[in-house]
Amino acid sequence: MLAEYKDFKVTQGMVNFQKRAANLAGDNPNVEASDYTKDAIIDRLLTGRMLVEEAESRGVAATKAEMEENLSSLKASYNDYPEVKKQVDEYCSGAGLSIDEYWTQVYDQSYDQISRTNLRIQLGKDFCSETGYNGSVDDALMTDEFDQYYNDHRAQLLKEHQSDVKYYS
């Protein structure tokens, strides 16, 4: 175990998976190499858990219906778009997963992902309210100003909960 926050544990396997997923996804020009250091990945995983907790406390966590709709939509894209099918199949091959294992993994991870997305939308509403932004929330979510607001929020969460985090060498 590399770190823990309450009952959430970050393992070397989780860090390795994040690095492997990044490699399988290819180079992303918007991602700094420093984002893939062990420490950066650990903090990103811990912050992700904190964001899910916040989504739950604010009443915007994923519902089972949202998770099922997400899986159905992703499966439809897989079946309808050859380029999506190719990308998923290549990922599965590289990760050593069957397609059924992949869909199970996608569904299992969707609670956290959808909850974080729902929280991001809620934070977008907060951003509009706090800054007097006149456009739609969807438009606000695309601004550099909101990105900074969101990243500041994530950093503040990690700072606020630092006493609940234990790092191991």
C-alpha positions in Angstrom: 0.0 0.0 0.0 1.3 3.4 -1.0 -1.3 5.7 0.7 -4.7 5.6 2.4 -7.5 8.0 3.0 -10.1 6.7 5.4 -11.0 3.3 4.0 -9.6 4.0 0.5 -6.3 2.5 -0.2 -3.9 3.3 -3.0 -1.8 0.4 -4.1 1.2 0.0 -6.4 -1.2 -1.9 -8.7 -3.5 1.1 -9.0 -0.6 3.4 -9.8 0.7 0.9 -12.4 -2.8 0.7 -13.9 -2.9 4.5 -14.3 0.5 4.5 -16.0 -0.4 1.6 -18.2 -3.8 3.2 -19.2 -1.9 6.5 -20.0 0.5 4.6 -22.2 -2.3 2.7 -24.0 -4.2 5.9 -24.6 -1.1 7.4 -26.3 0.5 10.8 -25.9 -1.8 13.6 -24.8 -0.3 17.0 -25.6 -2.3 18.6 -22.7 -0.8 16.4 -20.1 2.6 17.2 -18.5 5.1 14.3 -17.9 5.0 15.3 -14.2 1.3 14.3 -14.1 2.5 10.7 -14.3 5.0 10.6 -11.5 4.1 8.1 -8.7 3.3 10.9 -6.2 1.2 12.8 -8.7 -0.8 9.7 -9.5 -1.3 8.9 -5.8 -2.6 12.4 -5.1 -4.9 12.3 -8.1 -6.4 9.0 -6.9 -6.8 10.3 -3.4 -8.4 13.5 -4.7 -10.7 11.5 -6.9 -12.0 9.7 -3.8 -12.5 13.0 -2.0 -14.5 14.3 -5.0 -16.7 11.3 -4.9 -17.3 11.9 -1.1 -18.2 15.5 -1.8 -20.6 14.4 -4.6 -22.3 12.1 -2.1 -22.5 14.7 0.6 -24.0 17.2 -1.9 -26.5 14.7 -3.2 -25.2 14.5 -6.7 -23.6 11.0 -6.7 -24.3 8.6 -9.5 -27.5 6.7 -9.5 -27.8 3.1 -10.7 -29.9 4.4 -13.6 -27.2 6.8 -14.7 -24.6 3.9 -14.5 -26.7 1.6 -16.6 -27.5 4.4 -19.1 -23.7 5.1 -19.4 -22.9 1.5 -20.0 -25.6 1.1 -22.6 -24.4 4.2 -24.4 -20.8 3.0 -24.4 -21.8 -0.4 -25.7 -23.9 1.2 -28.4 -20.8 3.2 -29.5 -18.7 0.1 -29.5 -21.2 -1.7 -31.7 -22.0 1.3 -34.0 -18.6 2.8 -34.6 -15.7 0.6 -36.0 -13.1 3.1 -34.7 -14.5 2.8 -31.2 -14.6 -1.0 -31.4 -11.0 -1.0 -32.6 -9.8 1.3 -29.8 -11.6 -0.8 -27.1 -10.4 -4.1 -28.6 -6.8 -2.8 -28.7 -7.1 -1.6 -25.1 -8.4 -5.0 -24.0 -5.7 -6.8 -25.8 -3.0 -4.6 -24.2 -4.6 -4.9 -20.8 -5.2 -8.6 -21.1 -8.9 -8.3 -20.6 -11.8 -10.0 -22.3 -14.6 -7.8 -23.6 -16.9 -9.0 -20.8 -14.2 -8.2 -18.2 -13.8 -4.8 -19.8 -17.6 -4.0 -19.6 -17.6 -5.1 -16.0 -14.7 -2.9 -15.2 -16.3 0.1 -17.0 -19.6 -0.4 -15.0 -17.7 -0.8 -11.7 -15.7 2.4 -12.4 -18.7 4.4 -13.6 -20.0 5.2 -10.1 -16.9 7.3 -9.3 -16.6 8.8 -12.8 -20.3 9.8 -13.0 -20.3 11.1 -9.5 -17.2 13.3 -10.2 -18.8 14.5 -13.4 -22.1 15.4 -11.6 -20.0 17.2 -9.0 -18.1 19.1 -11.7 -21.4 20.3 -13.1 -22.5 21.4 -9.6 -19.3 23.2 -9.2 -19.9 24.8 -12.6 -23.2 26.2 -11.2 -21.4 27.4 -8.1 -18.8 29.1 -10.4 -21.5 30.9 -12.4 -23.2 32.0 -9.2 -20.0 33.2 -7.5 -18.5 34.9 -10.5 -21.6 36.3 -12.1 -20.9 34.4 -15.3 -23.7 35.2 -17.7 -23.4 32.2 -20.1 -24.8 28.7 -19.6 -23.3 26.3 -17.2 -22.2 24.1 -20.1 -20.4 27.1 -21.6 -18.8 27.9 -18.2 -17.4 24.4 -17.9 -15.4 25.0 -21.1 -13.6 28.1 -19.9 -10.1 28.4 -18.7 -11.4 30.3 -15.7 -13.6 27.3 -14.7 -10.7 24.9 -15.2 -8.6 27.0 -12.7 -11.6 27.2 -10.3 -12.0 23.4 -10.5 -8.3 22.7 -10.1 -8.1 25.1 -7.2 -11.0 23.2 -5.6 -9.3 19.8 -6.0 -6.1 21.2 -4.5 -8.0 22.6 -1.6 -9.8 19.3 -1.0 -6.4 17.5 -0.7 -5.1 20.2 1.6 -8.2 20.1 3.8 -8.1 16.4 4.2 -4.3 16.0 4.4 -4.6 15.0 8.1 -6.7 12.0 7.1 -4.2 10.9 4.5 -1.3 8.5 5.3 1.5 8.0 2.8 3.8 5.0 3.0 7.3 4.7 1.5 
